[in-house]
Amino acid sequence: MTVVVTAVFHPKPGRKQELAEAMQRGIAAVHGEQGCELYAIHDAEDGTITMLEKWTSVEDLDAHGGGDPVKLLNEDIGELVEKPTEVTRMTPIPAGTEAQGLL
């Protein structure tokens, strides 16, 4: 079953662009992981950076959480965030059309 995740990163004041740049190496590594269907960052209006993720299965997501790409990402951003990342796991609820109603 597909799993969707949001991960909200809280950059230190004035460091949002630097944080986004520091995330690039880890993101590229995650894209090669089994089950990664989407792993993309977005600039949120509240000053945070939000990662949208889609994984083929809970097992793939669990493996990702303990994998080397996440360790690399955390090492690269450690000095740029002011508090822990807020991670939310979700199960899609299809609605409307297949193309528009399911991430």
GUPA-928662 format. One line per field, with one value per residue: residue number from 0; residue in one letter; x, y, z of N, C-alpha, C, CB in turn. Coordinates in nm, 3 decimals. Glycine has a CB too. Layout:
<atoms>
pos	NUM,... $
code	A,... $
n.east	X,... $
n.north	Y,... $
n.up	Z,... $
ca.east	X,... $
ca.north	Y,... $
ca.up	Z,... $
c.east	X,... $
c.north	Y,... $
c.up	Z,... $
cb.east	X,... $
cb.north	Y,... $
cb.up	Z,... $
</atoms>
This chain:
<atoms>
pos	0,1,2,3,4,5,6,7,8,9,10,11,12,13,14,15,16,17,18,19,20,21,22,23,24,25,26,27,28,29,30,31,32,33,34,35,36,37,38,39,40,41,42,43,44,45,46,47,48,49,50,51,52,53,54,55,56,57,58,59,60,61,62,63,64,65,66,67,68,69,70,71,72,73,74,75,76,77,78,79,80,81,82,83,84,85,86,87,88,89,90,91,92,93,94,95,96,97,98,99,100,101,102 $
code	M,T,V,V,V,T,A,V,F,H,P,K,P,G,R,K,Q,E,L,A,E,A,M,Q,R,G,I,A,A,V,H,G,E,Q,G,C,E,L,Y,A,I,H,D,A,E,D,G,T,I,T,M,L,E,K,W,T,S,V,E,D,L,D,A,H,G,G,G,D,P,V,K,L,L,N,E,D,I,G,E,L,V,E,K,P,T,E,V,T,R,M,T,P,I,P,A,G,T,E,A,Q,G,L,L $
n.east	0.084,0.055,0.234,0.222,0.415,0.478,0.739,0.846,1.078,1.257,1.422,1.705,1.694,1.723,1.853,1.725,1.752,2.012,1.972,1.800,1.975,2.169,2.031,2.026,2.218,2.150,1.885,1.917,2.041,1.838,1.651,1.736,1.663,1.491,1.147,1.096,0.889,0.833,1.004,1.044,1.125,0.969,0.910,0.767,0.514,0.525,0.786,0.918,1.063,0.911,0.902,0.767,0.669,0.642,0.590,0.625,0.560,0.502,0.712,0.925,0.943,1.009,1.262,1.397,1.399,1.598,1.819,2.131,2.111,1.935,2.081,2.297,2.163,2.072,2.319,2.417,2.240,2.230,2.338,2.181,1.915,1.662,1.501,1.370,1.272,0.938,0.754,0.502,0.312,0.096,-0.195,-0.319,-0.646,-0.848,-1.018,-1.249,-1.121,-0.895,-0.647,-0.629,-0.714,-0.552,-0.248 $
n.north	-0.119,0.219,0.491,0.820,1.099,1.387,1.605,1.850,2.101,2.321,2.596,2.774,3.125,3.323,3.125,2.964,2.930,2.831,2.594,2.456,2.418,2.259,2.025,1.894,1.690,1.470,1.430,1.349,1.103,0.964,0.938,0.716,0.503,0.198,0.182,0.455,0.691,0.958,1.242,1.535,1.878,2.178,2.528,2.675,2.910,2.982,3.003,2.766,2.459,2.216,1.873,1.658,1.330,1.008,0.671,0.332,0.127,0.060,-0.083,-0.014,0.258,0.242,0.121,0.324,0.523,0.436,0.434,0.499,0.730,0.904,0.948,1.087,1.315,1.427,1.483,1.680,1.892,1.952,2.179,2.381,2.382,2.475,2.332,1.999,1.799,1.780,1.504,1.344,1.061,0.931,0.770,0.745,0.857,0.783,1.009,1.166,1.203,0.951,1.048,1.300,1.278,1.132,1.105 $
n.up	0.000,-0.085,0.064,0.180,0.270,0.468,0.543,0.746,0.750,0.957,0.903,1.035,1.116,0.824,0.678,0.495,0.209,0.198,0.340,0.161,-0.052,0.072,0.105,-0.136,-0.211,-0.045,-0.128,-0.394,-0.347,-0.213,-0.417,-0.553,-0.398,-0.322,-0.391,-0.375,-0.494,-0.508,-0.399,-0.298,-0.245,-0.117,-0.105,0.159,0.255,0.522,0.598,0.620,0.487,0.301,0.257,0.023,-0.001,-0.157,-0.124,-0.225,-0.046,0.306,0.410,0.240,0.301,0.575,0.556,0.424,0.624,0.802,0.646,0.463,0.286,0.427,0.658,0.546,0.447,0.691,0.813,0.639,0.679,0.946,1.094,1.003,1.070,1.308,1.478,1.545,1.259,1.145,1.091,0.906,0.843,0.593,0.460,0.140,0.043,-0.204,-0.424,-0.641,-0.972,-1.103,-1.186,-1.067,-0.805,-0.636,-0.486 $
ca.east	0.000,0.127,0.243,0.259,0.477,0.526,0.845,0.860,1.208,1.253,1.555,1.743,1.666,1.811,1.929,1.636,1.812,2.127,1.916,1.752,2.093,2.235,1.949,2.034,2.295,2.068,1.768,1.963,2.066,1.709,1.583,1.780,1.618,1.377,1.014,1.081,0.814,0.837,1.081,1.063,1.110,0.889,0.924,0.637,0.496,0.550,0.929,0.972,1.076,0.832,0.932,0.655,0.723,0.549,0.662,0.548,0.511,0.549,0.843,1.023,0.958,1.083,1.402,1.448,1.422,1.722,1.921,2.242,2.074,1.878,2.193,2.368,2.080,2.076,2.453,2.432,2.152,2.229,2.366,2.096,1.778,1.653,1.430,1.353,1.180,0.805,0.722,0.367,0.282,-0.045,-0.243,-0.408,-0.788,-0.884,-1.138,-1.255,-1.059,-0.774,-0.530,-0.625,-0.761,-0.466,-0.107 $
ca.north	0.000,0.345,0.578,0.958,1.160,1.524,1.632,1.995,2.142,2.456,2.654,2.886,3.253,3.363,3.012,2.876,2.897,2.746,2.463,2.393,2.376,2.151,1.905,1.839,1.565,1.366,1.405,1.268,0.967,0.902,0.905,0.584,0.400,0.114,0.226,0.601,0.738,1.105,1.295,1.668,1.986,2.293,2.648,2.706,3.051,3.006,3.008,2.631,2.382,2.095,1.760,1.570,1.198,0.899,0.544,0.218,0.047,0.093,-0.148,0.070,0.380,0.207,0.101,0.459,0.595,0.394,0.417,0.592,0.860,0.990,0.989,1.189,1.435,1.485,1.540,1.800,2.003,1.961,2.313,2.478,2.375,2.521,2.234,1.871,1.790,1.726,1.404,1.288,0.954,0.931,0.673,0.816,0.826,0.825,1.089,1.229,1.127,0.879,1.133,1.419,1.254,1.040,1.139 $
ca.up	0.000,-0.097,0.181,0.152,0.387,0.467,0.640,0.751,0.801,1.012,0.893,1.122,1.048,0.717,0.623,0.417,0.079,0.228,0.375,0.038,-0.127,0.146,0.094,-0.271,-0.218,0.016,-0.213,-0.508,-0.298,-0.183,-0.542,-0.596,-0.305,-0.360,-0.348,-0.376,-0.611,-0.506,-0.286,-0.352,-0.147,-0.157,-0.023,0.219,0.290,0.665,0.623,0.629,0.364,0.317,0.169,-0.009,-0.034,-0.187,-0.118,-0.272,0.067,0.440,0.426,0.171,0.381,0.697,0.518,0.396,0.749,0.864,0.543,0.448,0.231,0.532,0.742,0.468,0.449,0.825,0.834,0.558,0.721,1.092,1.146,0.936,1.121,1.446,1.560,1.473,1.146,1.175,0.989,0.913,0.747,0.555,0.362,0.049,0.030,-0.339,-0.441,-0.773,-1.080,-1.067,-1.213,-0.981,-0.670,-0.564,-0.501 $
c.east	0.088,0.122,0.289,0.310,0.499,0.633,0.871,0.991,1.201,1.393,1.580,1.718,1.772,1.886,1.846,1.698,1.932,2.081,1.872,1.870,2.163,2.159,1.969,2.105,2.214,1.947,1.807,1.987,1.935,1.638,1.623,1.733,1.497,1.248,0.993,1.012,0.816,0.914,1.125,1.039,1.036,0.909,0.786,0.631,0.527,0.699,0.996,0.997,1.002,0.870,0.802,0.715,0.610,0.633,0.569,0.488,0.566,0.688,0.953,1.049,1.037,1.231,1.468,1.485,1.552,1.839,2.027,2.203,2.014,1.987,2.273,2.292,2.087,2.213,2.467,2.351,2.158,2.247,2.271,1.952,1.775,1.573,1.409,1.249,1.049,0.764,0.583,0.351,0.132,-0.073,-0.342,-0.552,-0.829,-1.015,-1.135,-1.192,-0.932,-0.650,-0.518,-0.657,-0.675,-0.321,-0.025 $
c.north	0.125,0.424,0.716,1.019,1.308,1.535,1.782,2.029,2.289,2.517,2.761,3.015,3.287,3.251,2.921,2.836,2.804,2.604,2.389,2.341,2.258,2.019,1.831,1.704,1.449,1.330,1.317,1.124,0.894,0.860,0.768,0.471,0.323,0.172,0.376,0.643,0.891,1.147,1.434,1.775,2.104,2.405,2.685,2.852,3.082,3.006,2.872,2.574,2.251,1.993,1.683,1.439,1.102,0.773,0.431,0.137,0.100,0.035,-0.066,0.199,0.353,0.187,0.235,0.531,0.559,0.385,0.526,0.726,0.955,1.037,1.100,1.320,1.504,1.546,1.673,1.918,2.032,2.100,2.419,2.479,2.413,2.428,2.107,1.879,1.725,1.634,1.348,1.184,0.953,0.820,0.746,0.765,0.874,0.903,1.152,1.140,1.058,0.966,1.248,1.391,1.159,1.079,1.014 $
c.up	0.000,0.034,0.134,0.281,0.362,0.575,0.635,0.822,0.841,1.007,0.998,1.044,0.944,0.647,0.533,0.283,0.098,0.264,0.249,-0.045,-0.060,0.135,-0.037,-0.279,-0.159,-0.068,-0.331,-0.467,-0.270,-0.311,-0.595,-0.506,-0.359,-0.305,-0.346,-0.505,-0.622,-0.382,-0.331,-0.246,-0.208,-0.056,0.030,0.262,0.435,0.700,0.637,0.489,0.390,0.211,0.149,-0.059,-0.068,-0.198,-0.158,-0.159,0.198,0.462,0.359,0.249,0.508,0.667,0.489,0.525,0.819,0.768,0.538,0.385,0.335,0.627,0.675,0.471,0.584,0.858,0.762,0.610,0.870,1.150,1.091,0.985,1.268,1.536,1.479,1.362,1.191,1.061,1.014,0.804,0.721,0.456,0.271,0.055,-0.108,-0.341,-0.579,-0.878,-1.033,-1.082,-1.115,-0.835,-0.588,-0.591,-0.514 $
cb.east	-0.095,0.070,0.340,0.139,0.611,0.409,0.975,0.738,1.319,1.198,1.576,1.894,1.656,1.907,1.987,1.502,1.854,2.210,1.798,1.667,2.191,2.251,1.804,2.103,2.429,2.023,1.707,2.091,2.153,1.620,1.614,1.927,1.583,1.396,0.987,1.218,0.670,0.693,1.206,0.970,1.247,0.739,0.988,0.608,0.355,0.478,0.955,0.876,1.228,0.681,1.045,0.558,0.808,0.466,0.719,0.634,0.549,0.451,0.840,0.976,0.821,1.024,1.412,1.343,1.309,1.702,1.855,2.349,1.975,1.767,2.285,2.388,1.935,2.042,2.562,2.392,2.010,2.332,2.508,2.096,1.720,1.593,1.295,1.314,1.244,0.700,0.827,0.260,0.331,-0.086,-0.310,-0.356,-0.875,-0.894,-1.151,-1.185,-1.029,-0.761,-0.537,-0.721,-0.896,-0.494,-0.057 $
cb.north	0.000,0.429,0.518,1.039,1.089,1.628,1.548,2.061,2.118,2.456,2.712,2.876,3.366,3.459,2.931,2.945,3.025,2.806,2.478,2.492,2.492,2.190,1.941,1.936,1.580,1.409,1.538,1.327,0.971,0.998,1.010,0.581,0.463,-0.030,0.174,0.672,0.690,1.167,1.202,1.690,2.030,2.255,2.766,2.613,3.093,2.901,3.086,2.539,2.358,2.126,1.669,1.634,1.143,0.927,0.519,0.129,-0.102,0.041,-0.290,0.103,0.439,0.081,0.008,0.540,0.571,0.264,0.409,0.529,0.841,0.915,0.867,1.142,1.400,1.378,1.441,1.771,1.971,1.876,2.351,2.451,2.234,2.655,2.291,1.762,1.709,1.841,1.290,1.399,0.814,1.067,0.547,0.805,0.894,0.704,1.197,1.363,1.218,0.753,1.188,1.519,1.202,0.894,1.223 $
cb.up	0.122,-0.211,0.290,0.093,0.420,0.490,0.608,0.825,0.695,1.158,0.755,1.168,1.150,0.768,0.736,0.393,0.005,0.344,0.472,-0.045,-0.142,0.293,0.110,-0.362,-0.142,0.153,-0.262,-0.569,-0.172,-0.103,-0.647,-0.604,-0.170,-0.309,-0.214,-0.362,-0.603,-0.507,-0.248,-0.471,-0.095,-0.169,-0.104,0.340,0.260,0.747,0.745,0.708,0.325,0.310,0.229,-0.116,0.083,-0.319,0.023,-0.358,0.049,0.547,0.367,0.030,0.417,0.760,0.395,0.317,0.842,0.929,0.411,0.365,0.117,0.610,0.773,0.323,0.415,0.928,0.787,0.418,0.684,1.146,1.113,0.789,1.100,1.449,1.610,1.571,1.031,1.196,0.989,0.900,0.801,0.495,0.431,-0.092,0.145,-0.431,-0.330,-0.771,-1.199,-1.153,-1.354,-1.033,-0.675,-0.606,-0.382 $
</atoms>
